[in-house]
Amino acid sequence: MRFFGDLYRRFASLFHELAKFGTIGALAAVVHFATGNILLIGFGWGPLTSQTIAVTLATTVAFLGNRFWTFRHRSSKTLGREYFLFFVMNGIALLIQLLCIGFTVYTLKLTGPLAYNISGNIIGVGLGTLFRYWSYKKWVFLPPEAAQVNPNTGLPDWTDEAGNDGASAPGPQSGKGIDVPVADMSKPRVNGQAVHRDRT
């Protein structure tokens, strides 16, 4: 039990993130499943058209949930970029699902509702979900950028917006750089004390 406790503490943030991603994914899957079947069976639309509309609606639900809940701890300064890349990645995932449906319907000649749901809503959604989670973390919801490192000191660059020199870290109160005195190494030292020589 201790092993599992240590494992959970080590990957707690990942587990929580996966749980939120799964919850949003389940909600989007319900929207996707219901919309696709209503359009296909209820309105008699084609399988590819039904799937495209269902995925588009479910993608909108998934973006809102993931942006403002699952990955809200990640950078959100470029919401337009995230929105665009989110739909690009979901377009690729949609292509994966359409390939599964197209292979089943037009190659295997299985045109019933059962074949449609297995190929599109189980196999296609499963493969698409794996691709989505991987691509979201890699390209869409990126972590906050770390402070740039000053190549001369190897420390974070604290240069402010006014362009002031930020080679030294800001002090706790004034916000200015801390001046560190430099010892005079030109004089001989014994046990850390400077030795003054008498000139005769």
Secondary structure, 3 states (H helix, E strand, C coil): CHHHHHHHHHCHHHHHHHHHHHHHHHHHHHHHHHHHHHHHHHCCCCHHHHHHHHHHHHHHHHHHHHHHHHCCCCCCCCHHHHHHHHHHHHHHHHHHHHHHHHHHHHHCCCCCHHHHHHHHHHHHHHHHHHHHHHHHHHHHCCCCCCCCECCCCCCECCCCCCCCCCCCCECCCCCCECCCCCCCCCCCEECCEECCCCCC
